[in-house]
Amino acid sequence: MSRQPRDLKSGFSYHVTIRCNNREFHLTLLECRQVFIYAIKKAQDKYNFKLYGLCIMSNHIHYLIEPLQPDHLPKIMHWLNWYTAMCFNRMLNRTGHFWEKRYHSTGFANTDKKRALNTLRYIHANPKAAGFQQGLFYDFSNYGIHDRLGDDGISQWHPAFLSLGNTLEECAERYRGFCKKYRPKPKPECRNYWGSKLLAGMKAKGKRKKSSPGQMKLPWDDWEINNEEIEKVSSKFVFANCYNPKVADVLQPNAF
C-alpha cells in the first residue's frame, strides 16, 4: 500500500515526532544529545526553518517546526534523520535503521493560537508526563527560553507565545502559568498485540546480550566534525534551558 502524501501548507507549523527503532533508548547518551542539537543547527543553516518547540527524550524526539517553504519539511526531516542516524550508528557501534519507520507530523495554521500553545505545552511537559521529573525545566527541551526569555541558539518564539502579553516578560509569565495548569494523563505501561498471551509464557533462549562498546565515550578526534563546535552549540542550548545555569556552569566550566 502506497504512502499517503502529506498535507503541507504555507503559514503552518508542524508538530513532528520521530522514535528510535524498536523503541530502544539510544538517546540517553549525552554525546548523542549534543550531536543532535548540533545537527539541528546545521539543518537550520541549510534550510532556514524556525524551531519553536523541542524535547529530546530517551527514545523519541518532539519538534514544533515552521519550514520556510511547505515542501521543505520532508527535506528537513530526511536530512536530519539521515545525518543523525549516520552519526549515532558510528557512535554506538551499530548498524541498520536507527529511526523507526516514517516520522509523524500534524500541521496547523500559525493563526490557531490555542492549538499552538497546547502543542508547545505538550512538548515541554513530556519529561513530566514520563514521570522522571516534576518541573518543566529540562536540559534538552526549549522550555527554558520561554520561561526566562534567553537565547539557546536554535529556537524562536511562536507567534502564539508572543501574543500572550504586551511585553516579553508578560508573555513568559502567562505561558509559565499556562504550563503549570497542565495535568498530563498517565501513559499506559504496556500495549497488547496479537499473540501477546502466547508470547508471555515463552522465554528467550541464548546468551544475554552484552552492552555495546559504543556506549563508551566517543573518540571525537577520529571524527571529521569539530568537537569544540559541537560542545559550543549544545552547551549554549543547555545553559539557556536548564533549571539552574549556574550549576551547569560549575559542571562544565570550559564548555564555551
N, C-alpha and C positions, 0 to 999 in steps of 0.2 A: 504494500500500500504506500503510495507516494505521500510525502510530507505536505501539509497544508502551508501555503505561503503566509508569511507574517503580514499583519496589517500595520504598515508603517506610515505615519503621517507627520507632516510638518507641525512644529509647535507642540509636540508631545514629549512627555517624559516617560521612561520605561523602567519598571521595576524588574530587574534581571536577577535570576538565581542560577547558580551552577554548583553541582555537587561532585565530590570525588568519586571515582569509580568504586563500585561495591560498598559505598558509604564508609570507606576507610578514612581514618583520622590522620591524614598525611599533613594537614595544615597546622598541626600542633608545634612543629619545629619552628623556632624563632627565625632561623635563616630563610625558611620558605616564606614566612610572612614579610620579611624585609624585602626579599626579591619580588614578591607580589606587588607591594606598594611601588617599588621601583619600576615594575612592568607597566603599572597604570600610568605613571608619569611619562614613560616612553610612548605609550599608546596615545596619550593626550597630545604630545608633541607631534605625533604622526597624523591624528585625525581631528584634533582641536574640539573635542567634545567636553560637555560640562558634567561634572560628577557632583551630584547633590547629596547622595547618601551612600555609605559604605559600611559594611560589617564583615570582617573575616572571622568565621567560626572555625571549629576544628576540622570539619569535613565539608563545609559549603560556604559560599560567598553570597552576599546580598549587595546589589548596586541599585542606585537610582540615577539614571543617565539621561541626558538630553543630547543626542547627536547633532552635529552641525547640519547635516542633511539626513532625511529619513532613511535613505538606503545605506547610510554609514554604519548603522547598528550591527548588522551581520558582519561587516568588515572589522569593526572594533572587536567584537566578541571572538571572531575567528582568529584575529591576530593575538589577542590576549591569551586565549586558550592554547594556541599553538606555542607561543613563546614560553608561557609558564609551564606547560607540560614538558617541553624540552628541557627547561632548567631543572624542574623538580625530579624528573626521571634520572637525570645525571646526579643530582644532589643525594637522592635516596637510593641510588644504585638499583634502579628498577627499570622494567621495560613495559611496553604496552600502553593501553589507554590510561591516562591519568584522570581525565574528567569523565563523568558518567553521562552518556548519551548527549542529546541536544540541550542547549541552555533553554530555560523557560523565561518568557518575558510577557508582561502585561503593560499596555500603554494607556495613558490618559492625557487629556489636554492640560497644558500648564495653567489654564484658567480655572480648572477644577481644584480650587484651593483645599477643600475638605479632603478630597482623595489624596492630594499631595501630602498634606500634613499627617494623615493617618498612615500613609505608606512610610514616610520618614520615621514616624514614631515606632512603627512595627519593626523597621530595620534596626533602629537604635536600641530597642528593647529586647532584641534577640538573645543576647547573653543572659539577661534577667529571666526571660522565658525558659531558657535552657536550664536554669537553676544553679549556675555556677557563680553567680554574683547577685547582690541585692540592688546596687545602684545602677545608674545609666552610664557613668563614665567607664570607658573600656579602651585599652591601649590601641586596639585595632578596629575601632569604629570611629566615625567622624562626628559623634555626638558632642564632643568637647568644643568644637569650633562654633556650635550653635548655642552652647551654654555660656562660654567665655569669650566668644567673638574673636578667636585667634585666627591664625593663618597656618594651615597644615601643608601647604604647597601643592595640593591636588584638588581640593574641594571648593565648591562655590555654594552660596546660599540660594535656595529655590525661591522664586517669586512669591510663593505662598508663605514662606517664612518671613520674607521682608514685608509682607502685608499685615503682619500681626500687630504692628505698632508704628508710631510716628518716628521713633528713633531705634537704632540697633539695640540699645540696652532694653528698650521696651519689648522689642521682638524676642530677645533672648529670655526675658523674664516670663513672658506669656508662653513661649514654647516649653520652658522648663516646667511650668505649672501644668501644661497640657500633657507632658510626658509622665509626670508624677501621678496623674489620674489613671494611667494605663494599668489594667489588670490582665496580664496575659493568661490565656487559657492553658491549663496543663497539657503537655504533649503526651500522646499515648506511648506507653513503654514498649509495646511491640505491635507488630502487624501480623495478621493471619493470612497466609496464602494457601492456594490449593496444595494439598499434600502435607500441610503443617503437622497434623496429628500423626501421620505415618512417619514423618521425619523426626518427630520429637523423641521417639524411642530408639533411634539409631545413634550409634556412637562413631565418631570419625576414627579411622584407623591410620596408623603410620606415626612417624616421629613428630614431635611438636616442632612447629616452625620457629626457627631462631630469629632473633631480631636482626634487621638488616644492618650491615656495616655502614650503610649510608646514613644511619641515624647519628653517626659521629659528626663532629664539626667538619664542614666542607673545607677542603684546602683551596681557598679562594685564589691563591697565587697561580693556580693552574688554569684559571678561567680567563676568557677573553674580555670580560667586563670588569670594571674597576670597583674593587670592594669599597673604597672610600666614597665613591659616588653613591653606591647602594646605601651605605650607612648614613650618609648625609640626607638623602631623600626620606628614608624610613624614620630616622630619628626626628626629623622636623615634624613628620606626621604624628609620631607617638607623643612627643612633648606637647604638641598643641591639643591633643585629645585625651591624654591620660588623666587620672584623678588628681595626681599631685606632681606637677612638673619638677618641683624642687627635689623630690625623692628620686625621680627618674634621672635628673642631672647628676645626683650623687652616685647612682648605679652606673651611669655611662658618662663620666666626666669628659671623655675625649671623643664623644660622638660626632661633634661638628668639626 
